[in-house]
């Protein structure tokens, strides 16, 4: 190897090292004063102290006498708690490689039972809590190979001990604390000394696992102060790596339902730290975190569906958003407090979410201080950037357009850069195929979590670009590492958002941009501008829908629920659009979506004069 080559490699290595270090230095931090001394001095000495403490409980009981939201939610919790008595005690039942269903059920049961116990001190409830705790603490382990299972179980057992505040039999308390140490905390500190990946991970595992360990650590802090202190300190150092996902504008890259999962543990962590130590150590002020509440609101479409990009579920619950309510409590913004949904008849709420008990604590603290109106045009930058246009409050057309950039490499990501969903007049005309069951795929031996370019993951319609409303070139996959970014964004009566598609399409085109314009209260214009390369053979414009489709001159007519939407092929009226049925889907393992179909406008490269191709399509409703 020549000296010149060595010098160049050294320069490259130094540059990579410098960039990596710069990025690490740019990561915001949480405050972390935790030591054994700090713990002993500042740990709340009385129970409860996890989310709830004596001061908060006094306020909660006072508000419960007069607040209709709290009263109604409590009625629903009571119904849920009573239903648990009809269930068998939990057993160590694995589903595939997961014990997660059992852990989550335990967390649900303790939230219902322990909250009712705090309010009523009913011995019957206490006995059931005791039985539940004894059952899970007798498990051989809490499945540390899939640490989410350990984390949720640890939070459940910690809450059971804390909210019963010494009222359980001493033998149960000792057994539960020992389980928290041996089955929870110690497995999080491998004997090898190498940290488990989630401790500094960049996804929801970090929030969930560190959250469960914080709860366990606080619960056993008097018995094992050194273990507790280093666990909480580790969490405060590690959590920013996951919270950075909210930066800069609050877009959660894993989608709205994963926002709920990861954020539910982040706000529970913040609440636990504040109730125990008197500080959330910087959670509320972490860049992008408080802004994520608006992201959550704006991804709720008028139809009741989510903007379901990434591994997001399709449709939101009719019940009020209890995690969003934490942001309402912190900000005083009524936009984040879904009062009408909290006042649904208790008997109609069904099975509540597994953190409904702890959420009652921040519901009781909400005081209205602001009544902001959500914006009708909004963009959020980040690793999975999005832009959303709506018709605003009281829009008779219920207009909703969600558009996105991003890339397949993002956590729970898809090859969906440049894709969109569109609603009008109560109909989701342009759909995203959404998520599908992980366990089914894993049990089939499917390589789901490998995100390399040739991964089996990209054969799934929900994951590859052929299942999304975007552009495909030469019938080839998008580049999984190619990040589609927002180029421009304009507000006003006709808001616009444009994306640089080039990185996702790779070398098969020289340049590609996509622009969305809300032309009118009932239409959207999609414009694609591409510069061909010598590898460009075929450009395919795609739209995913479950509507009935009639191909007509100049485009297509979509009908659904007695409504119609026109697809106008403005740029290439001489080419007929085509229709590909995806019901059933190409692979047996694909998610089956009734009526799913792909509308295509296929443009051979040889038909394009010069190097530049422009595609203009309008969707317009009644």
Secondary structure, 3 states (H helix, E strand, C coil): CCHHHHHHHHHHHHHHHHHHHHHHHHCCCCCCCCCHHHHHHHCCCCCCCCCCCHHHHHHHHHHHCCCHHHHHHHHHHHHHHHHHCCCCCCCCCCECCECHHHHHHHHHHHHHHHHHHHHHCCHHHHHHHHHHHHHHHCCCCCCCCCHHHHHHHHHHHHHHHHHHCCCCCHHHHHHHHHHHHHHHHHHHCCCCCCCCHHHHCCCHHHHHHHHHHHHHHHHCCCCCHHHHHHHHHHHHHHHHHHHHHHCCCCCCCCCHHHHHHHHHHHHHHHHHHHHHHCCCCCCCCCCCCCCHHHHHHHCECCCCEECCCCCCCCECCCCCCCCHHHHHHHHCEHHHCCHHHHCCCHHHCCCCCCCHHHHHHHHCCCCCCECCCCCCEEEECCCCCEEEEECCCCCCCCCEEEEECECCCCCCCCCCCCCEEEEECCEEEECCCCCCCHHHHHHCCCCCCCCCCCCHHHHCCCCCHHHCCCEEECCCCCCCCCCEEEEEEECCCCCEEEEECHHHHHHHEEEEEEEEEEEECCEEEEEEEEEECCCCCEEEEEEEECCEEEEECCEEEEEECCEEEEEEECCCCCCCCEEEECCCCCCCCCCCCCCCEEEEEEEEHHHCCCCEEEEEEEEEEC
